[in-house]
Amino acid sequence: MTARRRQERAQDVPISLSTVDDRTLLTTGYSNLTQIANLTPSLTIRGTNARNTYLNIRGLGSNSTQNDGLEIGVGVYVDDVYYGRVGSSQFDLIDLERVEVLRGPQGTLFGKNTTAGAISITTREPSFSPEFRGEISIGENGYRQVRASASNALVPDRLAIRLTASRTLEDGYFHNSYNGKSLGDSDNLSLRGQLLFVPTDRIRVKLIGDYAEQDASGFGSAWVGYFTKYDNGATIANNIIDRTTRLGYAQPNAFGDPYARVTSVNAPTTSSMRSGGVSGKVDVDLDWATLTSITAWRYWNWQPQNDTDGTALDINPIGGTANRQRQFSQEVRLASQGKRTIDYVVGAYYVHQVIHALSEYRLGADYAAWNNPNANRAIANYAYTGFQANSAATPKTDSYALFGQSTWNASNALSLTAGLRFTHEDRQACYDQYMAAGNDLSLLSAADRVTAQALRDALYPATSYFRKVSDNALTGQINLSYKIAPDILAFASYARGVKSGGVNVGQLPAGVSGIVEPEKVDAYEIGLKTQFWDRKITANFAGFWTDVEDYQAAIAEQIGTTTSYRRYISNIPGVRSRGFEADIAIVPTTNLRLSASAAYTDTTFKSYPNAQAPVETRNVSQTQDLSGEQLVNIPKFVYTLAADYSHPVHVIGDDALYLRADYNHRSSYITDETNSRYARVPGYGVLNARVGLRIDGERWDVSVWARNLLDKKYYNAMTAAATGLITAGIGNPRQIGGTLRVNF
């Protein structure tokens, strides 16, 4: 692994990390970060789409939908290049060498400063000998995947090329009864080209270009329940039963079997995503150190089309935020060769990022009757029907940093590591919300015009502002490690991390600042890495305690009893994350490997006295005290059990039958920012398995696999609306398929 910018054995590195190698990726068939997270319990990934992906390590990182004015607390790197938006990492990952998940604040060794951790993805580099890998997979529900990579020398020992391509298609699991089509379809294409130039034995130059696209239809949700009374017994005015009765509407399969996966939406629900970039990495061997330069330019385009009411009624036919993101980064670092009394890494980093965001929200002909039955119906219909509010935002970021880390190897057993980072960030953003379409109110009488305008302004008032902020932060870490025995390493560390402040880009309620303050993190950790029985048993343990000040939390504030929301970021006084992790692997024979990984994460608000109240108590108070309560989207306990077995057989020659099974379980968790009890997802576990035959020394590989082998029925999200409607995201059912691989 290379977490400390040099090749090291993972067991010799005194930090908490998880590594998934290429062998594991092949035997599991996992090809994206969400699947890989099943192998790393401290990593949690969940989302309704690529832009709104929640990515957390040890319960911290991002707790809700994204705000274009800030980054999340987990950094994603592909071949040493930082990806500024989490959505740009949600494509298929192809031709990988390894994935490393680093836990806790990062920034003294490389790249962007992060407060929760980092995910480092390393792809296979060009080879100077001929190499080809190809595979085709076919499965239930229209699953089709083709992947291939080829590499060879263009100039012997000097110039090599590697080309990689992948295409994955799958039908959605939800049936849209409105038009007879499925929801959740996806079509992913990923391309990558690399050139490796080695002009001398001391210089390596690697150029990478990549492109990816994804077209998908939105995921459906099931109406799984409702309540018409608040906790104190008062009736919810204009509740879901009132609304459906008033409009004579019946949602297909409402409150029936949610696993029938039937819904009805009348407007297009799609997304289109494009991403790509180029990078150049130069390594120069100076004998006493290695000088590295990494230059990269990237882009990410996101275009959604959402039916935000989720019904066949014409309520909110258009909604969503499109993004056009561009970034440039430059990193230079100098790293010692290692294995000396003093090892070190020093460097400088710069990244520029600009995002052009455009949000569109249109109201339909049924909006007035659904949301505002007490208004003058004629005026409300005229004001709302066809009304569209757009908002444009252009956040920009320039981040500059100097960093360094040094390790004093006091003896063969004792090492002390210290690192510092100074970061300066300039952020600015303009925001403009305006009417893009709608009936002409000047045709109304003066009194009716005032009434109609007030109805519109209550939802989407004309708003315009510009904010800028600059932050300086000094962060760092100190780590003490001691080898109790050659294969037993104990360590303790403290790290200080800061996530810079930023600008809220969105419609803000009165009293909410457009500026978000920096998030400050103090992380403490102890760990033990051990190997026994001639390294046939590996057992690693870690305990952690993290205090966060001015936690940057996402707020979703419902506008009255409508289906519209204001979403923004607010600083919460304090958050605490504490817990322990264990990773155990047993290899009793060369043919069998058993592993277990577990993470207990208690991530709570230390102080949050004025949180938004859940819908079930909102008639009594608009706020509640969430101090001591668990953060959203974070299960307290997650574990993974896995087994790999192979047995030699003789079909052609050097052949082997193999079996892989892994079981991932997570405890219950809340998926609503108000911690509504109606939004608690019950715990669940999913078993995946693969059985295959490797033929002729792995030249050929044919396998049959199953995802969710036991066909576990589970929810992955739940939401309680102000109407009393409870909806749920439904986990995928069992899927069986087969894969054929070839290697030359």
N, C-alpha and C positions, 0 to 999 in steps of 0.2 A: 504494500500500500504506500501512498505518497502524501498522506495527510499533512506531514511536516516538510513537504517540498523536497523530499529525498526518498529513495527506495528503502523501506524498512519492513521488517516482519511485524505484523499487527500486534502480536503478543509482546513485543518489545517497546511499544509506544504507550506512554503513560497518560492516555486520554481515552475518553469513552467514545467508541465508534462502532458502527456495524458495517461490515463489508459483504457485499453480494458479488460473487465472482461469476465469470462467464459460464462455468460449468453448471452452476445453480440456475442461471437464467435459461440455459438450454433445457435442462431437465424439467423445469417448471413451465416453460413456454411463456413466461411473463415478458411483456414487451412495453409496459408503460409504468409510470411512477406509482399510480394507484395500486396496480398489482404488486409491485415491488414492496410497497408499504406493508403488505401482508407478511413479509419476512422480517420486518424490523418493528417490533411492537412499540417502541418509543416514538415512531413516526406515524402521524395520523393525517390522512388526506381524504377530503370529502368535498363535493361540490355539485351544484346544479348545472354548471357549464364551465368551460375553460376559464373564462374571466373570473367567475365567482367560485374559485377553488380555494378551499381552506387547507392550509398546509401548516402543521404544527409539529414541533419536536418538544417532548416533555411538557405538552400542554400549552406551549407558547409559540407565537409566530403570527398567526392571523386567526381571529375568532369569528369572522363573518365576512360578508361580501366586500369586495375591494373598493377602495377609494383611489381615484387616479392621482391624487396629490401626494400619496405616500407609498412606500414599498412595505412588504411584509418583513417579519423578523427572521425568516429562514431564507438563506441565499441558495440559489440553484446555479451550479456551474457545469458546463459541458466543455470538456477539453480545456479547462482553466478559464473559460470565458463566462462572465456573470450574465445571467438572463434577468433583465430588469423587471419583467412582468411574469408573474407565475403562470399565466395562460400560455406563454410561449414554450413552456416545458411540458405541455399536456398532449404532445404528439406521441406517435410510436417511437420508441427508442430502439435503435437497430445497431447490430454489429458491435456490441459492447464488450469491453474488457473487464470492467468492474464498476460497481456503484458503491460509494462510501457515504455513510450518514454520520456526520460529526455533530455531537451534542453539546449545547452550551454556546456562549458568546464566541464569535470568531472575528478575526481581523488583524492579528499580529503576524500572520504568516502569508496572507495573500488577499487579493481582491477587495470586495466591498465589506464594510463592517456590518455584522449581523448579531442580533441579541439572543436568538434562540438556537441557532445551529446552521449547518450548511449541508447540502447534498452535492457531492462531487461525482460527476458522471464522466467516465473515461472510455472513449471508443477505441477500437483496434486501429493501429496505425499501419501504414503501407509496409509491405514485406518485399524483400529483394529476391524471394523465390516465388514461383508460381503458386497461387492459392485461389481456390474457389469454394464458396459455401452457398448453398441454395436450399430452400425449403418451401413446401406448399402445405397449407393446412385447410381443411374443410370441416365445418361443424354444423350443428343444428342452428336454426334461426338465421339461415343465410350467411353464416360465418365463412369468410374466405380470406385467406392471407397468403401472400407470396413475398418472400424475402430472399435477397441475393447479395453477395459481395464478392468482388474479385480483386486480386492484387498481383502485381508483378513488377519487375525492374524494367525501367525504360532505358537506363544506363547502368550496367552492372556495378554494384556497390556504391553508386553515386546518386541515382535518381529512381525513385519508386512511386507507383501510383496505386491508389485504392478507390474503387467505386462501389457504392452501396445503394440499394434501393429496397423499398418496402411498400406494399399496398395492402390495406386491410379494409374489408367491407363487412358490415353486419346489419341485419334488420333489427328494428326496435321491438321491444317486448310488449308495449302498450298498443292496443287497438283503438283507433279513433273512429267511433261509430258515426261521426258526422260525415266523413268522406270515405270511410272504408279503408283508410291507409294506416300504416303503423307509425308510432312515435318512438323516437330513440334511435332511428337509423343513423349510421355513421359510415363515412368513407374517408380513410386516412391514406395519404401519400407522403412518403419521406424519401429524400434523395440526399446523398452526401458524396463529395469527391475530395480526395486528399492527395497531396504531393509531398514526398519526403526527399529533401535534397541534402546530401552529406558531402560537401565539397572537400572537406578534410576530416581527419580523425577527431578534430576538436570542435567542429561546427556542425550543427544540425538545424535545418530550416524546415518547418512543416507549415504548409498552406492548406487551409480547409475552407470549402464552400458547401453550404447546405441549404436546402429548401424543403419546406413541408406545407401541406395544405390539409384542411379538414372541413368537410361539409357534413352537417348533422341536422336532424330534426329534434325538436325539444322533447324532453322527457315528460311523460304524463304523471299525474298524481291521482291517488284514489281518495274519494270521500269516505272516510272510515268511521266517522261519528259526528255528533253535534251535541251542544248543550244550549238551552234557551234561558237559563237562569244564572245569575251571578252567585257567588258563594254565600251571600247573605239572603238568598231567596228571591231577590228582586228579578223581574223579568228583563231580559236584554231587549231593548227596543230595536225594532227593525232587524230581528235576528234572521238566521238563514232560512228558517221555516216561513217567516213572514215574507221574505223576499221571493222565494220560489213560488209560494202560493199566489202572491200578488201578480207575478208575471206568468203564472200557469206553466212553470218550467219544471221538468223532471230530469235531473242529471242521470244518464245511463249508469246502472249498477251502483247508484248512490246507497251507501251503508249496507251493501251486499258483500259478496266475497271479494275482498280487495285483490286477491291473487288471480282473479279473472283478468285483471289488467285491462279494463275497459274504461274509456273516458270519452269526452266529446268536446272538441274545440273547433270553432268555425273559422278562425283566422290562421294564416300561416304561422308556424312555430319552427323556425329554422335558425341555424347559425353557420357562418362561413368564416374560416380562419386561415390566414396565410402568414408564414414566418420564414425567415431566411437570414443569411449573413455570411460574412467572410472573415477569416482570422489568419494571422500569421504569427508563428512562434519560433523564436530563434534562441538556441542554446549554444553558449560558447564555453568550452572547457578551458579554464585558466590554470589548471593543475591544482591550485590551492582552493579554488571555488568554481562555481558555475554561474555564469551571468545569463539571465533569461529576460527576453522581451516578448510581450504578448500584446498584439494590436488587433482590435476587432471592431467591426461595424455590424449592427444587427437591426432588423425591423420586425414588427409584429402588427398585423392588421386583423381586426375583429369586427364582424358585422352580424348582429343578431336581429331576429324578427320574432317577437314574442306576442302571443295572445295572453296577456297578463291576468285576465279574469279566469282562465281555465274552464270556460263553459262554451256552449253553443250559442249563447246570447251575445248581442252586440254591445258589450260593456266597455272593455278596454282592448280594442282589437290590435293596437300597436303599442309596443313598449320595449325599451332596451337602450343600451348605451354602446355605440360603436367606438372603437379605438383605432388610431393610427399612431404607433409608437416607433421611435427611432432612437438608437443609442450608439455612442462611440466610446470605446474604453482603451486605455493604455496602461500596461503594468510593466514595471522593470524591477527585477529583484536579483540579489546576489546571495547565493547559498553556499555555505561551506560543504566540503565533500563528506562530512560526517566521520564518526569513529575517531574523533580527536578529543583532547581535553576540553576545548571550547568549540562548540558547534553554533552556527548562527545563520540567520536569514535576515536580510534588510531589503527594503524595497520602497517603491513609490507607486501610487495608483491614482488614476483619474478616470472618471466616467461622466459623460454628458448624456442626458436623456430628455426627450421632449415627447409629449403625448398630445394628440389632437383628439378630443373626445366630443362626441355629439350624441345627446340623448333625445329620444323622441317618444312622446306619450300622447296618444289620441284617444278621445272619448267617443263612444258609439251611441246609437239611437236608444239603447236600453239603459244607459248610464243613469239618467235622472230617475227612472222608475225603480232601479235597483238600489241606488244609494240615498236618494233624497226625496222620499215620498211626501214629505210635508211641504215642500216648496210648491209655488205656483207651477203646475205641470207644464203649461204652455211656455212660460218664460224659461223654466229649467231646461226643457227640451231644446228650445232655440239656443240657449247659452251653451249647452253641453254638446249636442249632437254635431259631430265633425270637428269639434274644437281640438286643436293639437298644439301642445306646448313643446318647444325644443329648447335645449340648453347646450351651449358650447363652452368647453373648457380647454385651456391649453397650459397644463402644468409643465414647468421646466426645472431640471435639476442639474447642477454642476457640483461634483464631489471630488475633493482633493485629499490625499492621505499620504502620510509617511508612516512606515511601520517597521518593526524589527523584533526579533526574538533570539535569545541566546541561551544555550544550555551548557552549564558547567558540569562536566562529568568528573566529579570529585574522586571517584574510584570506579572500579568495575561494577559496583553495586549502587552507589549513591549518585544521583543527578539532581541538579537544581535548574529549573528553567524559568526565565522571566521575559516578558514581552510587553512592548508599548506600541500604541498607535495614536497618532494625532490626525483628526479628521476635520476638515472645514467643508461645509455644504452651503450652497446658495440655492434657494428654492423660490420660485414665483409661479403665480397662476392667475389667470383672468377667468371669470365666470360670467356668462350672460344667458339669462333665461328670457324667452320671448314667445309671443304668439306666432305660430307658423301657419295656422289654418283655422277657419271657423266662420260661423255666420256673422254677418255685418251687424253689429249692435246699433249702429247709427240709424238703422231703419226702425228701431223701437222708439216708443215715447220716452221722454226724459226720465220718468220714474222707473219704467221697466228697464231702461238702459242701465240705470244705477244698480238695480236688483241683479240683472244678468251679469254685469261686470263683477259684482261682489261674489257671485257664485263661482266665477272663474278664478278670481284672485284668491279665494279661500284654498284653492287647489294649487295653482301654478301662477303666482304673481310675477309680474315683470321684475327681474332682479339682475343687477349687474355690479360686480366688484372686482378689485384687483388687490392681491396681497403678495407680499414677499417676506422672506425670513432667511436669516443666516445663523448658522450654528457652528460652534467650535466644540470639539469633544476630545478629551484625553482618556483613552481606555487602555486596558492591558490585562495581563494575567500572570500568575506565579504558580509554579508546579514543582512539588517535591516528590521524587520517586526513589524507591529503594528495592533492590533485588534481594529478597529474603533467601532465595535459592536460584540456581540458574533458570528455572522455569516458573518462578513465583515472583511477581512484580506487584508491589503496593505503591499507591500514589495518593496524593491529596493536592487539591488545587483551589485557587480562588481566581475568579475572572470578573472584570468590570466591563460591561457593554453598554453602548448608547445607540439607540435608533433615533436619528435626527428628527426634529419637528418638521412640520410641513404645512400645507394649505388645504383646508377643507374645500373641495370643489363640489358644490351641490346647493340645493335650496335649504337654507339654514333657518331654524326657528328663532324667534326673538330671544336674545340673550346668549346665543351660542356663538362663540368666537370663530372667525374664519381661520385663525391660527391654531395649529395643534402643537403642543409643547413636546420636547424630546422625551423619549421613554428611556429610563435608566435602570440597569439591571446589575445586581450583585449575585453572583453564582458561586456556590460552594459545593465541592464534590470530594468524595473519597472513593477509591476503587481498588480492586484486587484482581489481577490476571494470573491464572494458574494453568499448569499442564502437568499431568501425571501419567504413569503407566506408559513410559516411552512416548509421551505426547499423544497417546491414544484417547486421553480425556482432556478436554479443554473446558475450564469453568471460569467465567469472568463475572464479576459482581461490581456494582456501583451504587452509591447512595448520593442523592443530590438535594440541595436546598437552594432555591432561587427566590430572591425578593425583587419585585419590580415596582418602581415608583413612576407615577404618571403614565400608567399603562394606556396605550392607544387602542381604545375599544370602539367597535362599530355599533352605532345606534340606529335602529329602524323605528321611526315614530309614525304611527298611523295617523292620518289626517281625519279627525272625527271618526265617523263610522263608515267611511268610504273604503274603497279598495285601493286607495292611493297612499303612498308612504313618503316621508322625508328620511333620507339616509345620510348619515354623516359620521365623523370620527370625533370622539370626545376623550379627554384624559381622565382616567379613573385613578383616584389617589393611590391605591396599592393593590398588588396581586402577589400571591405567593404560590410557588410550585415546588413540591417536595415529593420524594418517592425513592424507589429503588428499582434496579434492573438486574437481570440475570441472563446470561447466555451460556448454555452448556452444550457441548458436542462430545459424543462418544463414538469412537471408531474401533470397535473390538476386532474387526478383521478388515482386510483390504476391500472386501465386498460390501460391507455394511457400515452405514453412518446414521446415527440417531442424534437429533438435536432438539433443544427446547429453548425458547426465548420468552421472557416475561418482563412486563413493565407495570409497576404500580405507580400511578401519577395522581397526586392530590393537588389539583390546581384550583385555588379559590381566591375570591376577592377578599383582601385584607380589610379594605374599607371601600364601600360603595353604598352610601346612605341614601342617595337620591336616584336610584335606578328606576327605569320605567316600570310601572306596575303591570302584571299580567292581566289578560283580558278578564279573567274570572273575578278579579277584585277591583277593576278599574272604575266601577261606579262609586266606590267609597273613596279611593285616592288614586291620583295619577302616578304616584311614586311608591317605591318600596325600598327596604333596606336589604340589599343582597350581600352584605358583609358575611363572610364565612361560607358562601354558596359556591358551588362548582361552576367553572367557566363553561361556555357553550361549546358543544361538539367534542368534548374530551371525556372518553370513558376512563374510569378510574383504573380498571385492570384489563390488560390485554396480554394474551399469550399465544405463542405459535409452537406447535409440535410438528416435527418433520422426520421422515425416514427415507433413506436412499439405499437401495439394495441392487446388486448386480450379481449375475451368476454366469460363468463361462458356458457356452454351448458351442456346437460345431455345425454350422450351416454351410459356410464356405471355408472358413479357416479361423481367424481370430475374431470370434463373435461373442456377444454377451446379451443375455436377457436382463432387463433392468426394470425397476419399479420405483416410483417416487410418489409419496403422499405427504400432504401437509394440511394441518388443521389450524385455523385461525379463529380465535374467540375474543370477543370484546364485551365488557359489561355495559350496562345501560348508560345512556347519556342524554343530555338535553340538547335540542337543536333550535331553541328559540331564545333570543337575547334577554327576554323577560323571565326566563326560567319557569314558564307556565308548566304546570303539572300535566297538562294535556299534550305537551310537546316532548315528553320523555320517551325515548326509543328503548324498548326492552333489549336486554343483552341477547346476543346470538353468536353462533359459531358456524363456520363453513369449511367443508372438507373438499379438497381438490386432489386428484390422483392422475397418474400417468403410468402406463406400462408399455414397454417398447423393446425392440430388438436392434442392437448395433451389429452391423455386418461388416466383415472384412476390415477390422481395425478401425471402426467408426467411419469408414468411407460411406456407408449407407446407414440410415437410421429410420426405422418405421415405428410409429407409436400410436396408441389410442389413449385419449385423455378425457377427463371429465372435470368440469368446474361445477362446484356445488353438487358433488356426487350424491349426497343424500337428499337433494332437492329441498333444502331448508327454506321455510317460508319466513321471511323477516322484513321488517321495515328498516330503511337506512336514514330516514328523516321524518319528522312530524311537525306540523304547524297548527296552531290554534288562532283563528282569525277573530276579529272583533265581532263578527256576526255569530260566533259560536260554532262555526264550521271547523271540523278537525280533518286535515288532509295528511296523507302520508306518501313518502317515496317508497317504492317497493323494490326490494332486492331482486337481482336476476335469478331466474329458476335454473335448474340443472341444464347444463349444456354438454353434449358429448360430441367429440370430433376426433379427427386423425391427422397426423403429420408425417410427411415424408421428407427426409433431409439427405443431402448428398454433400460430401467434402472431398476435395481433390487438392 
